[in-house]
């Protein structure tokens, strides 16, 4: 019944790195209101571990590796481009998708999802 933001990202993707602090702030502000956030890294484990040591995040990070034609594709991103974000409503259905860097306006609108 919780809402979920899934963000596909990589350490080699400049717009991904630019949006992570915004996503982290969204998580800190909205976790008490039923939001969960998970970042899925389409990257190498060592690169992600090194990045997270320098730039810790409050939300969970999972590893997808190369993920060619994998989860991102099944969730509406056939090109595999990054960054890619999805918001699931409390019903578990995809409520919003965004290919490209998230902006404050996007997250403000997503925060109002049920």
C-alpha positions in Angstrom: 0.0 0.0 0.0 3.0 2.4 0.0 4.0 4.6 -2.9 7.3 3.8 -4.6 9.7 5.8 -6.7 12.1 3.7 -8.7 15.1 5.5 -10.2 17.4 3.9 -12.8 20.8 5.6 -12.7 24.6 5.1 -13.3 27.7 6.8 -12.0 28.8 7.5 -15.6 25.5 9.4 -16.3 25.8 13.2 -15.5 22.1 13.9 -15.4 21.7 10.9 -13.1 24.2 12.2 -10.6 22.6 15.7 -10.8 19.2 14.4 -9.8 20.3 12.1 -6.9 20.4 14.9 -4.3 16.9 16.0 -5.3 15.6 12.4 -5.1 17.3 12.0 -1.7 15.6 15.2 -0.4 12.3 13.9 -1.8 12.8 10.7 0.2 13.7 12.4 3.4 10.7 14.7 3.1 8.1 12.1 2.1 9.1 8.8 3.7 6.9 9.6 6.8 4.0 10.0 4.3 4.2 6.5 2.9 6.8 7.0 0.2 9.6 4.5 -0.5 12.5 5.1 -2.9 14.9 2.7 -4.5 17.7 3.5 -6.8 18.7 0.8 -9.3 22.2 1.2 -10.6 22.9 0.1 -14.1 26.6 0.1 -13.4 29.5 -1.8 -11.9 29.4 -2.6 -8.2 32.8 -1.0 -7.5 31.9 2.2 -9.2 28.6 2.4 -7.2 30.3 1.6 -3.9 32.9 4.3 -4.5 30.3 6.9 -5.5 28.2 6.1 -2.4 31.2 6.5 -0.1 31.7 10.0 -1.4 28.0 10.8 -1.7 25.9 8.8 0.7 22.2 8.5 0.0 19.4 7.8 2.5 17.4 5.5 0.3 18.2 1.9 -0.8 20.3 1.2 -3.8 20.1 -2.1 -5.8 22.4 -3.3 -8.5 21.3 -4.1 -12.0 24.6 -4.4 -13.8 24.3 -3.9 -17.5 20.5 -4.8 -17.4 20.2 -4.9 -21.2 16.6 -5.6 -22.1 15.9 -6.3 -18.4 13.8 -4.6 -15.7 13.9 -1.1 -17.2 12.7 -2.4 -20.5 9.8 -4.2 -18.9 8.9 -1.1 -16.9 8.5 1.1 -20.0 12.0 2.1 -21.0 12.7 0.2 -24.2 15.7 2.3 -25.2 17.4 1.7 -21.8 18.2 5.5 -21.6 19.2 7.0 -18.3 18.0 8.5 -16.0 14.7 6.8 -15.9 12.2 7.1 -13.1 8.8 5.5 -12.3 6.3 6.3 -9.6 4.0 3.6 -8.4 0.8 4.5 -6.5 -0.3 2.7 -3.4 -2.2 0.3 -5.6 1.1 -0.9 -7.1 0.3 0.4 -10.5 2.6 2.7 -12.5 1.2 6.2 -12.0 4.0 8.2 -13.7 7.1 7.7 -15.8 9.9 10.1 -16.6 12.8 9.6 -19.1 15.5 12.2 -18.4 16.4 14.2 -15.3 13.8 14.7 -12.7 13.0 18.3 -11.7 11.5 19.7 -8.5 8.1 20.1 -10.4 8.0 16.4 -11.3 8.6 15.3 -7.7 6.1 17.9 -6.3 3.5 16.4 -8.6 4.4 12.8 -7.8 4.2 13.6 -4.0 0.5 14.1 -4.5 -0.1 10.7 -5.9 -2.3 8.3 -3.9 
